[in-house]
Amino acid sequence: MPMSAPSFRCAKRLVSLGLTLAFVGVPAARAQVAGLTGTLVVTNKTPSTATIVDVASGRTLATLPTGTTPHEIALSSDGALAVTTDYGGARRTLTVIDVPGLRVARTVDLGEHRAPHGIAFLPGDRVVAVTCEQTRDVVLVDVVGGVVRHAVSTEAGRSHMIGVTADGTRGYTGNMGDHTVSELDLTTHRFVRSFPVPTVPEAINVTPDGKEVWVGSNQTGQVSVLDPATGTVTRAAEGLKWPYRMLFTPDGRQVIVPDPTLNEVHFIDRAARKEIGTLTLPGAPQGVAISPNGRHVFQSLSAEGRVAIIDPAKRTVVGHLAVGETPDGVAYTTRVVAKGARQ
């Protein structure tokens, strides 16, 4: 039976009230995470943008255009520059963001180097190391000058992500096409060697001292540890579907691995190489970052357009921050952007 106009308006008001109550029922980031300040920068793949958020208030400071389909993001240690890898479209650009200025500073054309994806700043906050899948190399890019300085062959197919040692001398790429990890000398700009690892390695990170390379296998769902000194590969966890990223806590005790297929975030004891907890987090958790004091993890939820704030000690969600559609890469700085900055 058709609904009358008054009944329809009443139902519409009830739905609106329900949505309002549902929204009010979710506390703001300020109320959820007392004392947490700083700035978050997140890539949004579908709209090709980056969102800059004030973490204390949850307020969006700016939504900036990037190159097509930005995936990963790296932030300088002082929080002044954020760089996105523009993985779609022409597949040859990086977008450099002036975070305090809330503006795009420049777009860097990588020329012949194509499909930029994994990215990490080197010491000095001027040069980034970027994997280029299509051209099978890692480029060292001066993001202040806007030029490619060097290219280092990975000698492998689909080098997707990169981990860099704290001193910036060594880089390790997960090569999804060859089921290997490449070791690169970032000082002499040369390929060193490769190591076989479990199939389709995507997620990768290296401990600051370079003694352990942690790798996730998309095919087996296994998390492994590679010892570059001996080439030995040891299993640290299994039962995942898509170990998407590999994040070390600042104290080096835990490894945090989001799995967007299982809608879970896994916590692994690094020394014991044993999983110690799992947090169910619907919304396809993908990119992940952590505060320097290790007290808060920022986990993008691709299907929800927001970032979850996690207490890694209790393994609970303590807040959320709204960002753009299909967020992926996440970067956090304790730097607070001035209220007077350009919106």
RODRENKOL-808746 format. One record per residue: residue in three letters; x negated, y, z of N, C-alpha, C in turn. Coordinates in steps of 0.1 Angstrom, whole numbers, plus 5000, padded with zeros to 4 digits. Each point is the difference from the previous one (the first is absolute). Layout:
AlaXYZXYZXYZ;...
END
This chain:
Met499149885000500950125000499150125000;Pro500350104991499150124999500150085013;Met498950075004500050085012500550144997;Ser500850065009500550134997498950105002;Ala500250134995499050105001499650035014;Pro501050025010499750035014499249885006;Ser500449884997499349885006498650004994;Phe499850034987498750004994499150105007;Arg500550125002499250115007499649965014;Cys501049935007499749965013498949895000;Ala500149914991499049894999498650064997;Lys500050104991498850064996499350075012;Arg500950075008499450075012499549895010;Leu500649895001499549905009498749944996;Val499949984986498749954995498950105003;Ser500450134997499050115002499650005015;Leu500949995009499750005014499249895004;Gly500349884994499249885003498550014996;Leu499850064987498750034996499350105008;Thr500750105005499450105008499549945013;Leu500949925006499749935013498849914998;Ala500049934989498949914997498750075000;Phe500050124993498850084999499650055014;Val501050055007499750065013499449895009;Gly500449884998499549895008498649964999;Val499350064989498649984998499350125005;Pro499349995011499350125006499050064990;Ala499750135001499050064992498649965004;Ala499150014991498649965003499550065012;Arg500350135003499550075012500449935012;Ala501349965001500549945012499549855001;Gln499749944989499649865001498549995004;Val499250094995498549985003499550135006;Ala500150005013499650125008498550024999;Gly499650124997498650034999499349974987;Leu500749944991499349964987500150124990;Thr498950054996500050114990499149964988;Gly499950094991499249974988500850014987;Thr499449954989500650014987499949874993;Leu501149964993500049884992500250044985;Val499249944991500250024986500349864994;Val501149994992500549884995500350014985;Thr499649894992500350004986501449944998;Asn500850064991501349954996499949954986;Lys500149874997499849954987501050044990;Thr501349985003501050024990500150154995;Pro500050105009500150144995498750064997;Ser498949925002498650054997499850135008;Thr500049995013499850115009499249955012;Ala499650105008499449985013500750085010;Thr500349955011500750075011499050035011;Ile500050125005499250045012501050025011;Val499749935011501050015012499350045012;Asp500650095008499550035013500549895010;Val499149935005500349885008500850035013;Ala499650115006500750045013501550024998;Ser500350084990501450044998500849914990;Gly499249924992500649934989500450084988;Arg499650135000500450094990499249984987;Thr500650004989499349994987499450144997;Leu498750014999499450134997499950034986;Ala499949894992499950024985500249874993;Thr500650004988500049894991499450054987;Leu498949944997499150054989500049904988;Pro499950054988499949914988498749944999;Thr499949874996498749934997500149964986;Gly498949924996500149934988501049895001;Thr500349934989501049904999499749885009;Thr501149975008500049885009498749995009;Pro499950095009498850005009500149885010;His499049925001500049895009499350025013;Glu498650014999499250015013499650155002;Ile499650025013499650145004498849995009;Ala499150104999498950015010500050145005;Leu499650015013500050135006498650035006;Ser499450124998498750035005500050005015;Ser498949985006499949995015500550125007;Asp499950124994500550125006501450034997;Gly500749914992501450024997500350114990;Ala498950054993500350114991500449964986;Leu499549884996500349964986500649865000;Ala501149994993500549864997499949984985;Val499849874996499849974986500949884997;Thr500850014990500949894996499449934987;Thr500249874999499749944987501349984992;Asp499950064988501250004992500049884991;Tyr500749905004499949864994500849984988;Gly501050094997500849994988499750104990;Gly500950014990499850094989498749984992;Ala499250114999498849984992499049925008;Arg500249985013499149925008498650055000;Arg499850135002498650054999499850125009;Thr500950025010499850135008500149975015;Leu499450095007500150015014500750145003;Thr500850005010500650135005499350045013;Val499450125000499450055012500950105007;Ile500349985013500950085007499350085011;Asp500250135000499550095011501149995011;Val499749925010501049975011500450125008;Pro499050085005500450125008500750104991;Gly499750014987500650094991501349964994;Leu500449875003501249944995500250024985;Arg498949964993500050024985499149904993;Val500349984988499149924991498850094997;Ala498849955003498850084997499549984986;Arg500149874995499549974987500449864996;Thr500049974987500149874995498749964993;Val499549895004498749954994500349904990;Asp499550034988500149914988498849905001;Leu500349875000498949905001499549964986;Gly500550064990499549974986500349864996;Glu498949934997500149864995500449905011;His499950045012500249905011501550005003;Arg500649885000501549995000500549915011;Ala501250035004500849935010499450015014;Pro499850135005499550025014500949955010;His499549935010500949955011499450025014;Gly499149905004499450015013499150125001;Ile500050065012499250135002499550015014;Ala498850055002499450035013499150124999;Phe500050095010499150115001498649945004;Leu498950064995498749975004499650115010;Pro499049975009499650115009499750134993;Gly500450115007499850134994501250064995;Asp501149924998501350064997500150074986;Arg499149964991500150064987500249894989;Val499449885002500149904990500949885004;Val500849954991500849885002499549894991;Ala500249885005499849884992501349954996;Val500249974987501449974995499849884991;Thr500849895002500149894991500750044987;Cys499549954989500750024987500249864994;Glu501249955001500349864996499849984986;Gln500550084991499949984986498650004994;Thr499250085006498650014995499049935008;Arg500549935010499249905008498850075007;Asp500350125006498950075007500550085012;Val499150055007500350095011499350134997;Val500750115000499550134997499850085013;Leu498950075000499750095011500350144995;Val501050065007500650134994499850115010;Asp499450114996499950135007501350074999;Val500849995011501450054999500050155003;Val498950065004499950145002499650074986;Gly499049944994499750044987500949954989;Gly500749905002500949944990499449924989;Val498949935003499349934990499649865005;Val499949914990499549865003498550015000;Arg499449955011498650005001499349884995;His500649885004499449874996501149904998;Ala499749904993500949884998499149885003;Val500649915008499349875004500949894995;Ser499549914992500849884995500249915012;Thr501249945000500349905010499849864994;Glu499950004987499849874992501149905003;Ala501250055002501149925003501350064995;Gly501049924999501350054995501050045012;Arg500750114997501050055010499450035013;Ser499050085001499450045013501050105006;His500849965010501250075004499750105012;Met499549955010499750075012498550005004;Ile499650105008498650015004499950035015;Gly499049945006499650035014498650054999;Val499750105008498650075000499550005014;Thr498749975002499450005013499950155005;Ala499850015013500150135007498950094994;Asp498849954996499050084995500150034985;Gly501049944994500350034986499049934990;Thr499249915005499049944991500549884992;Arg501049935006500549884994501550004998;Gly500549954988501449994998500449864996;Tyr501249965003500449864997501450014994;Thr500249944988501250004993500749865000;Gly501350005001500849884999500349984985;Asn499649904993500249984986501149904997;Met501250054998501249924999499949904988;Gly499450044989499949924988499049895001;Asp498950025007498949905001499949935013;His500950035010500049935013498750025007;Thr499450124999498750025006500050145007;Val499050025008499650135006498750044994;Ser499950124995498850064995499450095011;Glu498749985001499250095009499250104991;Leu500250135004499450114992499150085009;Asp498850044994499150095007500450144995;Leu500650085009500550134996498950115000;Thr498849965005498950095000499350004986;Thr499749874996499349994987500949984989;His501349995003501149994990499949874991;Arg499949895007499849874992500849895007;Phe500449914992500749885004498949915007;Val500449945012499049925007500349854998;Arg501249965003500449864998501549985003;Ser500549884997501449985003500149875008;Phe501249995007500249895009501449944996;Pro500149864999501349944998500850015013;Val501350034999500950015011501349934996;Pro500949985010501449954996500650084990;Thr500949944992500550054987500850135002;Val499850094990500750134998499850085013;Pro498750045002499750095011500450144997;Glu500950065008500450144999499550085012;Ala500649985011499650085012498649975004;Ile499250105003498649985004499650125008;Asn499149975010499450105008498749945005;Val499050095003498849965006499850075013;Thr499449935010499750065013499050114998;Pro500050105009499150114998498649974998;Asp499549895007498649955000499749924988;Gly501049964992499949924988499849855002;Lys500249955012499749865003501249914997;Glu501250064999501249924997500850074989;Val500449924990501050054990501349925001;Trp501150065004501249935001500850024987;Val500649884996500749994987501349935002;Gly501050054993501349934999500249944987;Ser500649874999500349934988501550014997;Asn500350064989501450004996500649874996;Gln499149914995500549864996500249915012;Thr499150005009500149905012500650065012;Gly500150145001500550065012499049995012;Gln498749984996499049985011499250135001;Val499650035013499150105003498649945003;Ser499050044993498749945002498950115003;Val498949955006498950085004498849964992;Leu499450094992498849974992498850055008;Asp499049925002498750045005499150034988;Pro499750134997499250034988498649955001;Ala499549985012498649965002499849854996;Thr501149925002499949864997500949954989;Gly501050084997501049964990501149915006;Thr499949985013501049915006501450075001;Val501049924997501450055001500749925011;Thr500650075010500749945011501450045001;Arg500949915002501450035001500350075013;Ala500850115000500450075012501549995003;Ala500849994990501449995001500649944988;Glu501249945001500749944988501550015003;Gly500849974990501450005001500650134996;Leu499250104995500550124994500449984986;Lys500850094994500449994986499250104991;Trp499950125006499350104992499250095010;Pro498849965004499250085009499550134993;Tyr500850105001500050124991498750095003;Arg499750035012498950085004499349955012;Met498850055003499249955010499450125008;Leu500550025013499750115008499349965013;Phe498850065003499449975012500450115010;Thr500249965013500250105010498750075003;Pro500050125005498750075002499049935010;Asp500649925009499149935010499549874994;Gly500449964988499649884993500549875005;Arg501050015009500549885006501149934992;Gln500850084993501149944992500050034986;Val500649924992500250024985501550004998;Ile500550104994501450024998500349984985;Val501049914997500249964986501650004998;Pro500450104992501550004996500249904989;Asp501249945001500549914990501450044995;Pro500150074988501350054996500949894995;Thr499549884997500949904996500849945012;Leu499249975010500749955013500550115009;Asn499850134996500550115008499449995014;Glu498749985001499349985013498750085000;Val499550035012498750055002499349905009;His498849964996499349895007498850075008;Phe499749955012499050055008499049885003;Ile498750024996499149905001498850045009;Asp499649915010498850025008498849984991;Arg499350114998498849994991498949915004;Ala499750005013498949925005500449855000;Ala501249975005500549865001500549954986;Arg500350104991500549964987501349925001;Lys500950065008501249935003501250105001;Glu501149974994501150095001500650005014;Ile500250135005500550015014501450065001;Gly500650044989501350055000500550044986;Thr501450014999500650044988501250095003;Leu500150114992501150095002500950004987;Thr501249965002501050004989500450144997;Leu499850044987500250144997500750014986;Pro501349994999500750004987499850134993;Gly499950004987499750124993498849994991;Ala499449884999498849974991498850095005;Pro499449965011498950075005498849994990;Gln499450124997498949994990498850085005;Gly499850124996498850075005499950025015;Val498850015006499950015014498850085004;Ala500150085011499050085005500150005015;Ile498950055007500050005014499350125006;Ser500550055012499450125006498649965005;Pro499150105000498649985005499949945014;Asn501050025008499949945014500749865000;Gly500549964989500549864999501449995007;Arg500650105004501349995007501249994991;His499950054988501250004991499649964986;Val500849914995499949954986501150064992;Phe499750044987500950064991500249914989;Gln501249944999500349894990501150054991;Ser499750014987501050044990501049894998;Leu501250044998501149904997500650034987;Ser499549934989500350044987501550004996;Ala500749915006501449994997500950105008;Glu499450075009500850095009499750144998;Gly498950034993499650144999499650075013;Arg499449925008499550065013498749925005;Val499450065010498849945006500449965015;Ala499749885003500249965014498750035008;Ile500250055013498950035009500049885010;Ile498949935000499949885008499050015012;Asp500449955011499149995011499349864999;Pro498750004996499449874997499749925013;Ala499950065011499849935013501249925003;Lys501250064999501349935003500649944988;Arg499550034988500549954988501550034998;Thr500350135002501450054999500150124992;Val501150034994500250124993500550115009;Val499350115000500350115010500650134993;Gly500049994987500650124992500049984985;His500650094993500050004986499850144994;Leu499450014989499850134993500649984986;Ala500950094996500650004986498950054990;Val499949934989499150044989500850004987;Gly499349964989500750004987500449854997;Glu500549994987500449874996498849904997;Thr500249885003499049894998498650055005;Pro499850035013498750045005499049885000;Asp498850034997499049905000498850045009;Gly499050074994498850035007500350105011;Val499349995011500250085012498650055005;Ala499950135004498850055006500450095012;Tyr499349995011500350085012498850085004;Thr500250125004498950085007500650075012;Thr499150025010500450075012500250154998;Arg499550044988500150144997501450044999;Val500450125006501350054999500050114990;Val500949994990500150114990500750125006;Ala499450124999500650125005501450024995;Lys500850055009501450034997500150114989;Gly499050084999500150114990499549954986;Ala499649884999499549954987501250004989;Arg499650024988501050014989500949874999;Gln501250025000501049894999500249964986;
END
